[in-house]
Amino acid sequence: MESNIIYGLVGLVIGGIGATLWMGTKIKELKNVILDKRTVVRFLKEAISEAKPKRTYKKKIAKKYHSNGKVAKKNGTRKKYEKAS
């Protein structure tokens, strides 16, 4: 009876050690994959930021004026004219 308990405990210890080693290798593989992805993303971000020139000028917006000197509204509605009678 005592030998069965000892064999059971030895089996648990050996199984625990084996599972720990196996999971350790899997975790290392996952860490390497994640690290590779992060480095690729970082290199892509650096390459894109270096290749794209930054604008040092402001875009000029042309304003439309009415004949009375006021700025026209940008809501897209036209001024309705009355028919000459």
C-alpha positions in Angstrom: 0.0 0.0 0.0 2.8 2.4 0.9 4.6 1.6 -2.3 1.6 2.6 -4.4 1.5 6.0 -2.7 5.2 6.4 -3.3 4.9 5.4 -7.0 2.0 7.8 -7.4 4.0 10.7 -5.9 7.0 9.9 -8.1 4.7 9.8 -11.1 3.3 13.2 -10.3 6.8 14.7 -9.8 8.1 13.3 -13.1 4.9 14.4 -14.9 5.2 17.9 -13.4 8.8 18.2 -14.4 8.1 16.9 -17.9 5.1 19.3 -18.3 7.2 22.2 -17.1 10.0 21.5 -19.6 7.5 21.1 -22.5 5.6 24.2 -21.6 8.8 26.1 -21.2 9.9 25.3 -24.8 6.4 26.3 -26.1 6.5 29.6 -24.2 10.0 30.4 -25.6 8.7 29.8 -29.1 5.7 32.1 -28.5 8.0 34.8 -27.1 10.3 34.6 -30.1 7.3 34.9 -32.5 5.9 37.9 -30.6 9.4 39.5 -30.5 9.8 39.0 -34.2 6.4 40.6 -35.0 7.2 43.6 -32.7 10.5 44.2 -34.3 9.1 43.9 -37.8 6.3 46.4 -36.9 8.9 48.8 -35.3 11.2 48.6 -38.4 8.2 49.3 -40.7 7.1 52.3 -38.7 10.7 53.7 -38.7 11.0 53.1 -42.5 7.6 54.8 -43.2 8.4 57.8 -41.0 11.8 58.3 -42.7 10.5 57.9 -46.2 7.6 60.3 -45.8 8.7 63.9 -45.9 7.0 66.1 -43.4 5.1 69.2 -44.6 6.7 72.4 -43.7 4.0 74.5 -45.3 0.4 75.2 -44.7 -2.2 74.5 -47.3 -3.8 77.7 -48.5 -7.6 77.8 -48.7 -9.1 80.0 -51.4 -12.0 82.0 -50.0 -14.8 83.1 -52.3 -16.1 86.6 -51.8 -19.4 88.2 -52.8 -19.6 91.4 -54.6 -20.2 93.2 -51.3 -16.8 91.9 -49.9 -18.2 89.4 -47.4 -17.0 85.8 -47.4 -19.4 83.3 -49.0 -20.9 80.5 -46.8 -19.7 77.0 -47.4 -23.0 75.3 -46.8 -23.5 74.6 -50.6 -26.8 76.5 -51.0 -27.2 78.9 -53.8 -28.7 82.3 -53.6 -32.1 82.3 -55.2 -32.8 85.1 -57.7 -36.2 86.5 -58.4 -37.5 86.6 -61.9 -37.5 89.9 -63.6 -41.1 90.8 -64.5 
